[in-house]
């Protein structure tokens, strides 16, 4: 009878757990990895794709280990069977391909995120000719190789460069998966302030002059940046780390960001971008200093307004008012049309 009673209690405990509320143990100095993985596991379109098993059809055998490990990890997090699991398998596979991200050294969460997205993209792309994903200042050209990663995360910028001498204008398209936004050096600003800095007109002079094909020589120019395609999921990287002389410092600016109704149409030149509103789904926070900092995550789970703090193995429910923090480093926004997916996973966990 004692064993039956214990089994019943265990079943009741599992049923009380909410799908998605599973911590990740720290393997040494892997808080940066845990925070990013929790955020990726909070994005409804990505979650739906992997938990439904649709990724298997596009998987390439030669480098499918990372994708398989990521899929297993996502499933374990959303089964709701454990309070905490170890990301050891995923990390071991990932470290084999990217030795920089070891257990013993603290790494940059944004750099890790780019590598993870690249791993998933390269293994799931529909083309044999693969190209690596980029942040805001990456490769140019149109997208010919697609994957679930490019479909969800990749947007398009256009750099319009005008020669100040002859007024000739050229347009240079550029794809991105993460927008790295400058952070003003002041105590308080808004996400819109950061976006305005990113999209402000630049004067190209001195060492930044362009070679004008019409003039046949280097000339001063102006450059205007606009959004021509917004992704379904947009990630903002707040550039808190900057060089001051020979030293690197961290900006502690308190950046205020909206939890919903984020519009990007003021920075767009395309009708495709108008009317799209984004809601915040997850945040990677960085507290402390460069060498001894700590990463945590705020993620929306188990419902449209339920926020939780993920600090490695520890999970704490937090009010919406606490999601706004001066330690935000990465912001994950998704189109509001897709937020109903939360209700589906809150009910069944898959």
Secondary structure as UniProt FT lines:
FT   HELIX           2..16
FT   TURN            19..20
FT   STRAND          23..25
FT   HELIX           31..40
FT   TURN            41..42
FT   HELIX           44..51
FT   TURN            52..53
FT   HELIX           54..58
FT   HELIX           61..63
FT   HELIX           65..79
FT   STRAND          84..86
FT   HELIX           88..97
FT   TURN            99..100
FT   HELIX           109..124
FT   TURN            136..137
FT   HELIX           148..153
FT   STRAND          155..163
FT   TURN            164..166
FT   STRAND          169..176
FT   STRAND          178..182
FT   STRAND          188..190
FT   HELIX           191..199
FT   STRAND          202..204
FT   HELIX           206..208
FT   STRAND          210..212
FT   TURN            213..216
FT   STRAND          217..219
FT   STRAND          221..229
FT   STRAND          233..239
FT   STRAND          241..244
FT   TURN            245..246
FT   STRAND          247..250
FT   STRAND          254..256
FT   STRAND          262..263
FT   HELIX           265..267
FT   HELIX           271..273
FT   TURN            274..275
FT   STRAND          277..287
FT   TURN            290..292
FT   STRAND          294..300
FT   TURN            304..305
FT   STRAND          307..311
FT   TURN            312..313
FT   STRAND          314..318
FT   HELIX           320..322
FT   TURN            326..327
FT   STRAND          328..335
FT   HELIX           336..338
FT   TURN            339..340
FT   HELIX           341..348
//
